């Protein structure tokens, strides 16, 4: 009887070992799997050139829609009209320092101006010799930040944000009698695409520039929607 119980206990023990061995091996495999218990740390590509300097051009869609030929001083004996509008477009210079792969800080200087002629007309509507050339300009200076979220095969995709000071000046006076006024300015880059190597590149951007103090002091309202630039990295 003792031998029978001994044989039975050996069989039970052997069956238990056979059943638990695959489970233990699976548990050990799961413990060693990095996807189960250890999240892999994302490794970003190295930043070879941290300094970036570029110059570029931006459109003046807002300015061309707002400032165009019109009658300034209508009257029985004649009037003064504004005509021959010229738009300089936006021209800017920018410096950026890449702190790491995805984040950069820098600064930008932007200029855009509008010129036109003030021409008097007599009562019959005949244009006389122009009085003078009038103009205004917006000079914007701002720090900026940039977020790069893709960089591969000479292509970079990024977004950015700038906020600073806009100076509006020229020959004309605003409703407060000022020829020069200051206001905050915001520049938003929704999408930027840069193509080039570690030293020379070109960029195009979609976004907008805004500068307004109140409803009577609107200097820029989604101007510079599209920009194109050329730059160097070092």
C-alpha positions in Angstrom: 0.0 0.0 0.0 2.9 2.3 0.8 4.4 1.6 -2.6 1.1 2.4 -4.4 0.7 5.8 -2.6 4.3 6.6 -3.3 3.8 5.8 -7.0 0.7 7.9 -7.1 2.4 10.9 -5.5 5.3 10.7 -7.9 2.9 10.7 -10.9 1.0 13.8 -9.5 4.3 15.6 -8.8 5.6 14.8 -12.3 2.3 16.0 -13.9 2.5 19.3 -11.9 6.0 19.9 -13.1 5.1 19.3 -16.7 2.0 21.7 -16.4 3.8 24.5 -14.6 7.0 24.6 -16.7 5.4 26.2 -19.8 3.6 28.8 -17.6 6.8 29.7 -15.9 8.6 30.0 -19.2 5.9 32.3 -20.6 5.9 34.5 -17.5 9.7 34.8 -17.7 9.3 35.7 -21.4 6.8 38.4 -20.7 8.9 39.8 -17.9 11.9 40.2 -20.3 9.7 41.7 -23.1 10.4 45.5 -23.3 7.1 46.1 -24.9 5.2 44.8 -21.9 6.9 46.3 -18.9 9.6 48.7 -20.2 8.6 51.5 -22.6 11.5 52.2 -25.0 12.8 55.8 -24.8 12.4 57.7 -28.1 15.8 58.6 -29.6 15.9 61.8 -31.6 18.4 62.4 -34.4 21.4 64.5 -33.5 21.4 68.2 -34.3 24.5 68.8 -36.4 24.1 72.6 -36.9 22.4 74.5 -34.2 22.4 78.0 -35.7 20.1 79.0 -38.5 20.0 82.4 -40.3 17.6 83.2 -43.1 16.1 86.1 -45.1 12.8 86.0 -46.9 9.7 87.5 -48.5 6.0 87.5 -47.5 2.8 88.5 -49.3 0.7 91.6 -48.6 -2.8 90.3 -49.3 -4.3 92.2 -46.3 -2.7 95.5 -47.3 -3.8 95.2 -51.0 -7.4 94.5 -49.9 -7.6 97.5 -47.5 -5.5 100.2 -49.1 -6.4 100.9 -52.8 -7.5 103.9 -54.9 -10.2 106.0 -53.3 -11.5 109.6 -52.9 -10.1 111.3 -49.8 -11.7 114.7 -49.8 -14.8 115.0 -52.0 -16.1 118.5 -52.7 -17.9 120.8 -55.1 -14.8 122.6 -56.1 -12.7 119.4 -56.5 -11.3 116.7 -54.4 -8.2 114.7 -53.6 -7.7 111.1 -54.5 -5.3 108.4 -53.4 -3.9 106.4 -56.4 -0.9 104.6 -57.7 -0.6 102.3 -54.7 2.8 100.5 -54.4 3.3 97.6 -52.0 6.8 96.7 -50.9 5.7 93.2 -49.7 7.1 91.9 -46.5 10.8 91.4 -46.1 12.3 89.7 -43.0 15.4 88.4 -41.4 15.4 85.7 -38.8 17.8 83.9 -36.5 17.1 80.6 -34.8 19.0 78.5 -32.3 18.0 74.9 -32.1 18.1 73.8 -28.4 17.4 70.2 -29.4 15.8 68.2 -32.3 12.3 69.5 -31.8 12.6 72.9 -30.1 14.3 76.2 -31.2 14.3 79.8 -30.1 15.3 83.0 -31.9 14.2 86.4 -33.2 12.8 88.0 -36.3 12.7 91.5 -37.9 10.0 92.2 -40.5 9.3 95.2 -42.7 6.4 96.0 -45.0 5.4 99.4 -46.5 2.7 100.9 -48.7 3.2 104.0 -50.9 0.7 106.0 -52.9 0.2 109.4 -54.5 -2.2 112.1 -53.3 -3.6 113.8 -56.5 -6.0 116.8 -56.5 -8.8 117.1 -59.1 -10.7 120.2 -60.2 -14.4 120.5 -60.3 -14.5 119.0 -63.8 -12.7 115.9 -62.6 -9.4 116.7 -64.2 -6.3 115.5 -62.3 -3.8 118.1 -61.4 -0.2 117.7 -60.4 0.2 115.4 -57.4 0.5 116.9 -54.0 3.0 114.5 -52.6 3.7 110.7 -52.2 2.3 109.4 -48.9 3.4 106.2 -47.2 3.3 104.1 -44.1 5.3 101.1 -42.9 5.1 98.4 -40.3 8.3 97.4 -38.6 7.9 94.3 -36.4 10.5 93.0 -34.0 9.8 89.8 -32.0 11.3 86.8 -30.3 10.0 83.4 -31.6 9.9 79.7 -30.9 9.8 76.8 -33.3 8.7 73.2 -33.0 10.1 70.7 -35.5 8.2 67.4 -35.7 9.7 65.8 -38.7 13.2 65.7 -40.2 14.3 63.1 -42.7 15.9 63.0 -46.2 16.7 66.8 -46.3 13.1 67.7 -45.4 11.9 69.3 -42.2 8.3 70.1 -41.1 7.7 72.6 -38.3 5.4 75.1 -36.7 6.2 78.3 -34.9 5.0 81.3 -32.9 6.4 84.8 -32.5 5.2 87.7 -30.3 6.6 91.2 -30.0 6.4 94.9 -30.9 5.1 96.5 -34.1 5.9 100.1 -35.0 3.6 101.8 -37.5 5.0 105.0 -38.9 4.7 107.2 -42.0 3.4 110.5 -43.4 -0.2 110.0 -42.3 -1.8 110.6 -38.9 -4.1 108.2 -37.1 -7.3 109.3 -35.3 -5.3 110.4 -32.3 -3.1 112.6 -34.5 0.0 110.4 -34.3 2.3 109.6 -37.2 4.1 106.9 -35.2 2.3 104.3 -33.0 3.2 101.0 -31.3 1.2 97.9 -30.9 1.7 94.2 -30.1 2.3 91.9 -33.0 1.8 88.1 -33.3 3.2 85.9 -36.1 1.8 82.4 -36.4 3.4 79.7 -38.6 0.9 76.9 -39.0 3.1 74.9 -41.3 6.6 75.3 -42.4 8.5 73.1 -44.9 12.3 73.4 -45.1 14.3 71.6 -47.8 18.1 71.5 -47.7 21.2 70.0 -46.1 23.1 71.0 -43.0 24.4 74.2 -44.5 22.0 75.6 -47.2 18.2 75.4 -47.3 15.0 77.0 -48.6 11.7 77.3 -46.8 8.1 78.0 -47.4 5.5 78.8 -44.7 1.7 79.2 -44.3 0.5 81.4 -41.4 -0.3 85.0 -40.7 0.9 88.2 -39.0 -1.5 90.2 -36.7 -1.1 93.6 -35.1 -4.0 95.5 -33.6 -4.6 97.5 -30.4 -8.3 98.0 -30.9 -10.9 98.2 -33.7 -9.6 101.6 -34.7 -5.9 100.6 -34.6 -5.6 97.7 -37.0 -2.1 97.6 -38.6 -1.9 94.0 -39.7 -4.7 91.4 -39.9 -3.6 88.1 -41.3 -0.9 89.7 -43.5 2.1 87.6 -44.6 0.0 84.5 -45.2 2.6 82.9 -47.4 6.4 83.3 -47.1 9.4 82.0 -48.9 13.0 82.3 -47.6 16.6 81.2 -48.2 19.0 80.5 -45.3 22.2 79.0 -44.0 23.0 76.7 -41.0 26.2 76.8 -39.1 
